[in-house]
C-alpha cells in the first residue's frame, strides 16, 4: 500500500473540542468512558444514572463527532463495547 492509501485507513482521534458543543448527556458519557476504558451501553447507563435511551442518544452524538469507537463484544455479540477516542 502506498502512503496515501494508508492515510485513508488510519483512524483519527477526536479532541475535547469536538465534545464541547454536544449535549450534557454526551459530555457525561464521554467523561465516564475516560475513567472506565471500555463499557457497554447498559454499563454506561448504570454508571451515569441516565436512562438507556439517553445513553443511546449520547453515544450516537459522540460517534458522529468521531470521539467514540464501538465494536462487538466477544463474550456477547448482541452487545457493543464503547471506548473513548480522544487524544
C-alpha positions in Angstrom: 0.0 0.0 0.0 1.2 3.5 -0.7 1.4 6.2 2.0 -1.8 7.9 0.7 -3.7 4.6 0.9 -2.6 4.1 4.5 -3.7 7.6 5.4 -7.2 6.8 4.4 -7.3 3.6 6.6 -5.9 5.2 9.8 -8.5 6.2 12.4 -8.1 9.8 13.6 -8.8 10.6 17.2 -11.1 13.4 18.2 -10.4 16.0 20.8 -12.3 17.5 23.7 -13.1 20.5 21.5 -15.3 18.1 19.5 -17.3 17.3 22.6 -17.7 21.0 23.8 -20.8 21.7 21.8 -22.6 18.4 22.4 -25.4 17.9 24.9 -24.6 17.5 28.6 -25.5 13.8 28.5 -22.9 13.2 25.8 -20.3 15.0 27.8 -21.1 12.9 30.9 -20.9 9.7 28.8 -17.5 10.8 27.4 -16.2 11.6 30.9 -17.3 8.2 32.2 -15.6 6.5 29.3 -12.5 8.5 30.1 -12.3 6.9 33.5 -13.5 3.5 32.5 -11.7 2.2 29.5 -14.4 0.2 27.8 -18.1 -0.1 28.7 -21.3 -1.4 27.2 -24.4 0.7 26.8 -26.1 -0.8 29.8 -22.9 -0.3 31.9 -22.8 3.3 30.8 -26.5 3.7 31.9 -25.6 2.3 35.3 -22.5 4.5 35.8 -24.2 7.7 34.6 -27.6 7.1 36.1 -29.1 8.2 32.7 -31.9 6.3 31.1 -30.8 3.8 28.4 -32.5 5.9 25.7 -30.5 9.0 26.7 -27.2 7.0 26.7 -28.0 5.7 23.3 -28.6 9.2 22.0 -25.4 10.4 23.7 -23.4 7.6 22.1 -24.8 8.4 18.7 -23.8 12.0 19.0 -20.3 11.0 20.2 -19.9 8.6 17.3 -20.9 11.3 14.9 -18.2 13.6 16.4 -15.7 10.7 16.0 -14.7 10.7 19.7 -16.1 7.2 20.5 -15.3 3.9 18.9 -17.6 0.9 19.1 -17.0 -2.8 18.5 -18.9 -6.0 19.1 -18.3 -7.8 22.4 -16.6 -11.2 22.0 -18.4 -12.6 25.0 -21.9 -11.5 23.8 -22.3 -10.5 20.1 -25.6 -8.7 20.9 -23.7 -6.1 22.9 -21.3 -3.4 21.7 -18.3 -2.1 23.6 -17.6 1.6 23.6 -14.2 3.3 24.1 -13.2 7.0 24.1 -11.1 8.1 21.1 -9.7 11.4 22.3 -6.0 12.3 22.3 
